[in-house]
Amino acid sequence: MFEMRLKALAKINLGLDVLRRREDGYHEVKMVMQTISLFDKITIRKTKKPGIRVKTNLFYLPENENNLVYQAAKLLMDEFHMEGGVAIDLQKFIPVAAGMAGGSSDAAAVLYGMNRMFQLRLSKEGLMQRGVKIGADVPYCVMRGTALAEGIGEQLSVLPPMPKCKVLVAKPPISVSTKFVYENLKLDGSTMHPDMDALAEKIHAGDLQGIADHMGNVLESVTIPNFPVIAQIKEEMIHAGALNSMMSGSGPTVFGLFQSEKLAQQAYRKLREGELARQVYLADIYNVPQRRS
């Protein structure tokens, strides 16, 4: 096998709570993660020439060790003393720096692809253990599907598949610093924490409306006062018929869940024609295929 073509799928946070700031500077979180069908395209090729070469379709993305796909390839090449090299072509479609784990998903896809190409025989758990060295979201992006994430995001518990629905994704033309969001997050008695346990219960029940009702992201308490366009997009989606709308991760991407495909299509066209969002996508829920017994 000299070449592999892969899809690196985006994620949204159906719920995100921050419990505390740890002594090591990281934040203890409790999140419900969900994979959606929006994806980047990755091609990995074996080369006789040693080293790692990365090419992307976006001029502002690094093509060196600062790119997570490079780090993923190097991690496995160093550990297994691989001969030759690899060329990685990365075609980005997931919004960059948008709270959708695009870079982490790209790294996860490279780990998966190189494991198969070079016949390393690593299990999914083995790839997840290595992935956390690259980033806290990488293990989830290896696993995919619906999951409860705890710790710094690396402690994962599989949840039942999310009910099918349409997901409208919109990224406004702003940049939000994850560092700024977490540094300005107030965790005190006045903090409104979303109920992640209730959200997980609704997922177990397969109750789409209940899931939408219990969505929540504590980081919106920082982003919305500083970037009101996030609230405007949320309101636009709900007015257009979304069961609920929320910011994903630390933002600025906003998503809405739609039970009606017709309403989702109408909302998609309206946002595309407006000025609130620069990038707008309509996607599906992606659930990990269940093995037949």
Secondary structure, DSSP 8 states (H G I E B T S, - for coil): --EEEEEEEEEEEEEEEEEEE-TTS-EEEEEEEEEEEEEEEEEEEEESS-EEEEEESSTTS--STTSHHHHHHHHHHHHHT-SSEEEEEEE--S-TTSSS-HHHHHHHHHHHHHHHHTT----HHHHHHHHTTT-TTHHHHHH-SEEEEEETTTEEEE-------EEEEEE-S----HHHHHHT---STT-----HHHHHHHHHHT-HHHHHHT-EETTHHHHHHH-THHHHHHHHHHHTT-SEEEE-TTSS-EEEEES-HHHHHHHHHHHHHSSS-SEEEEEEB--------
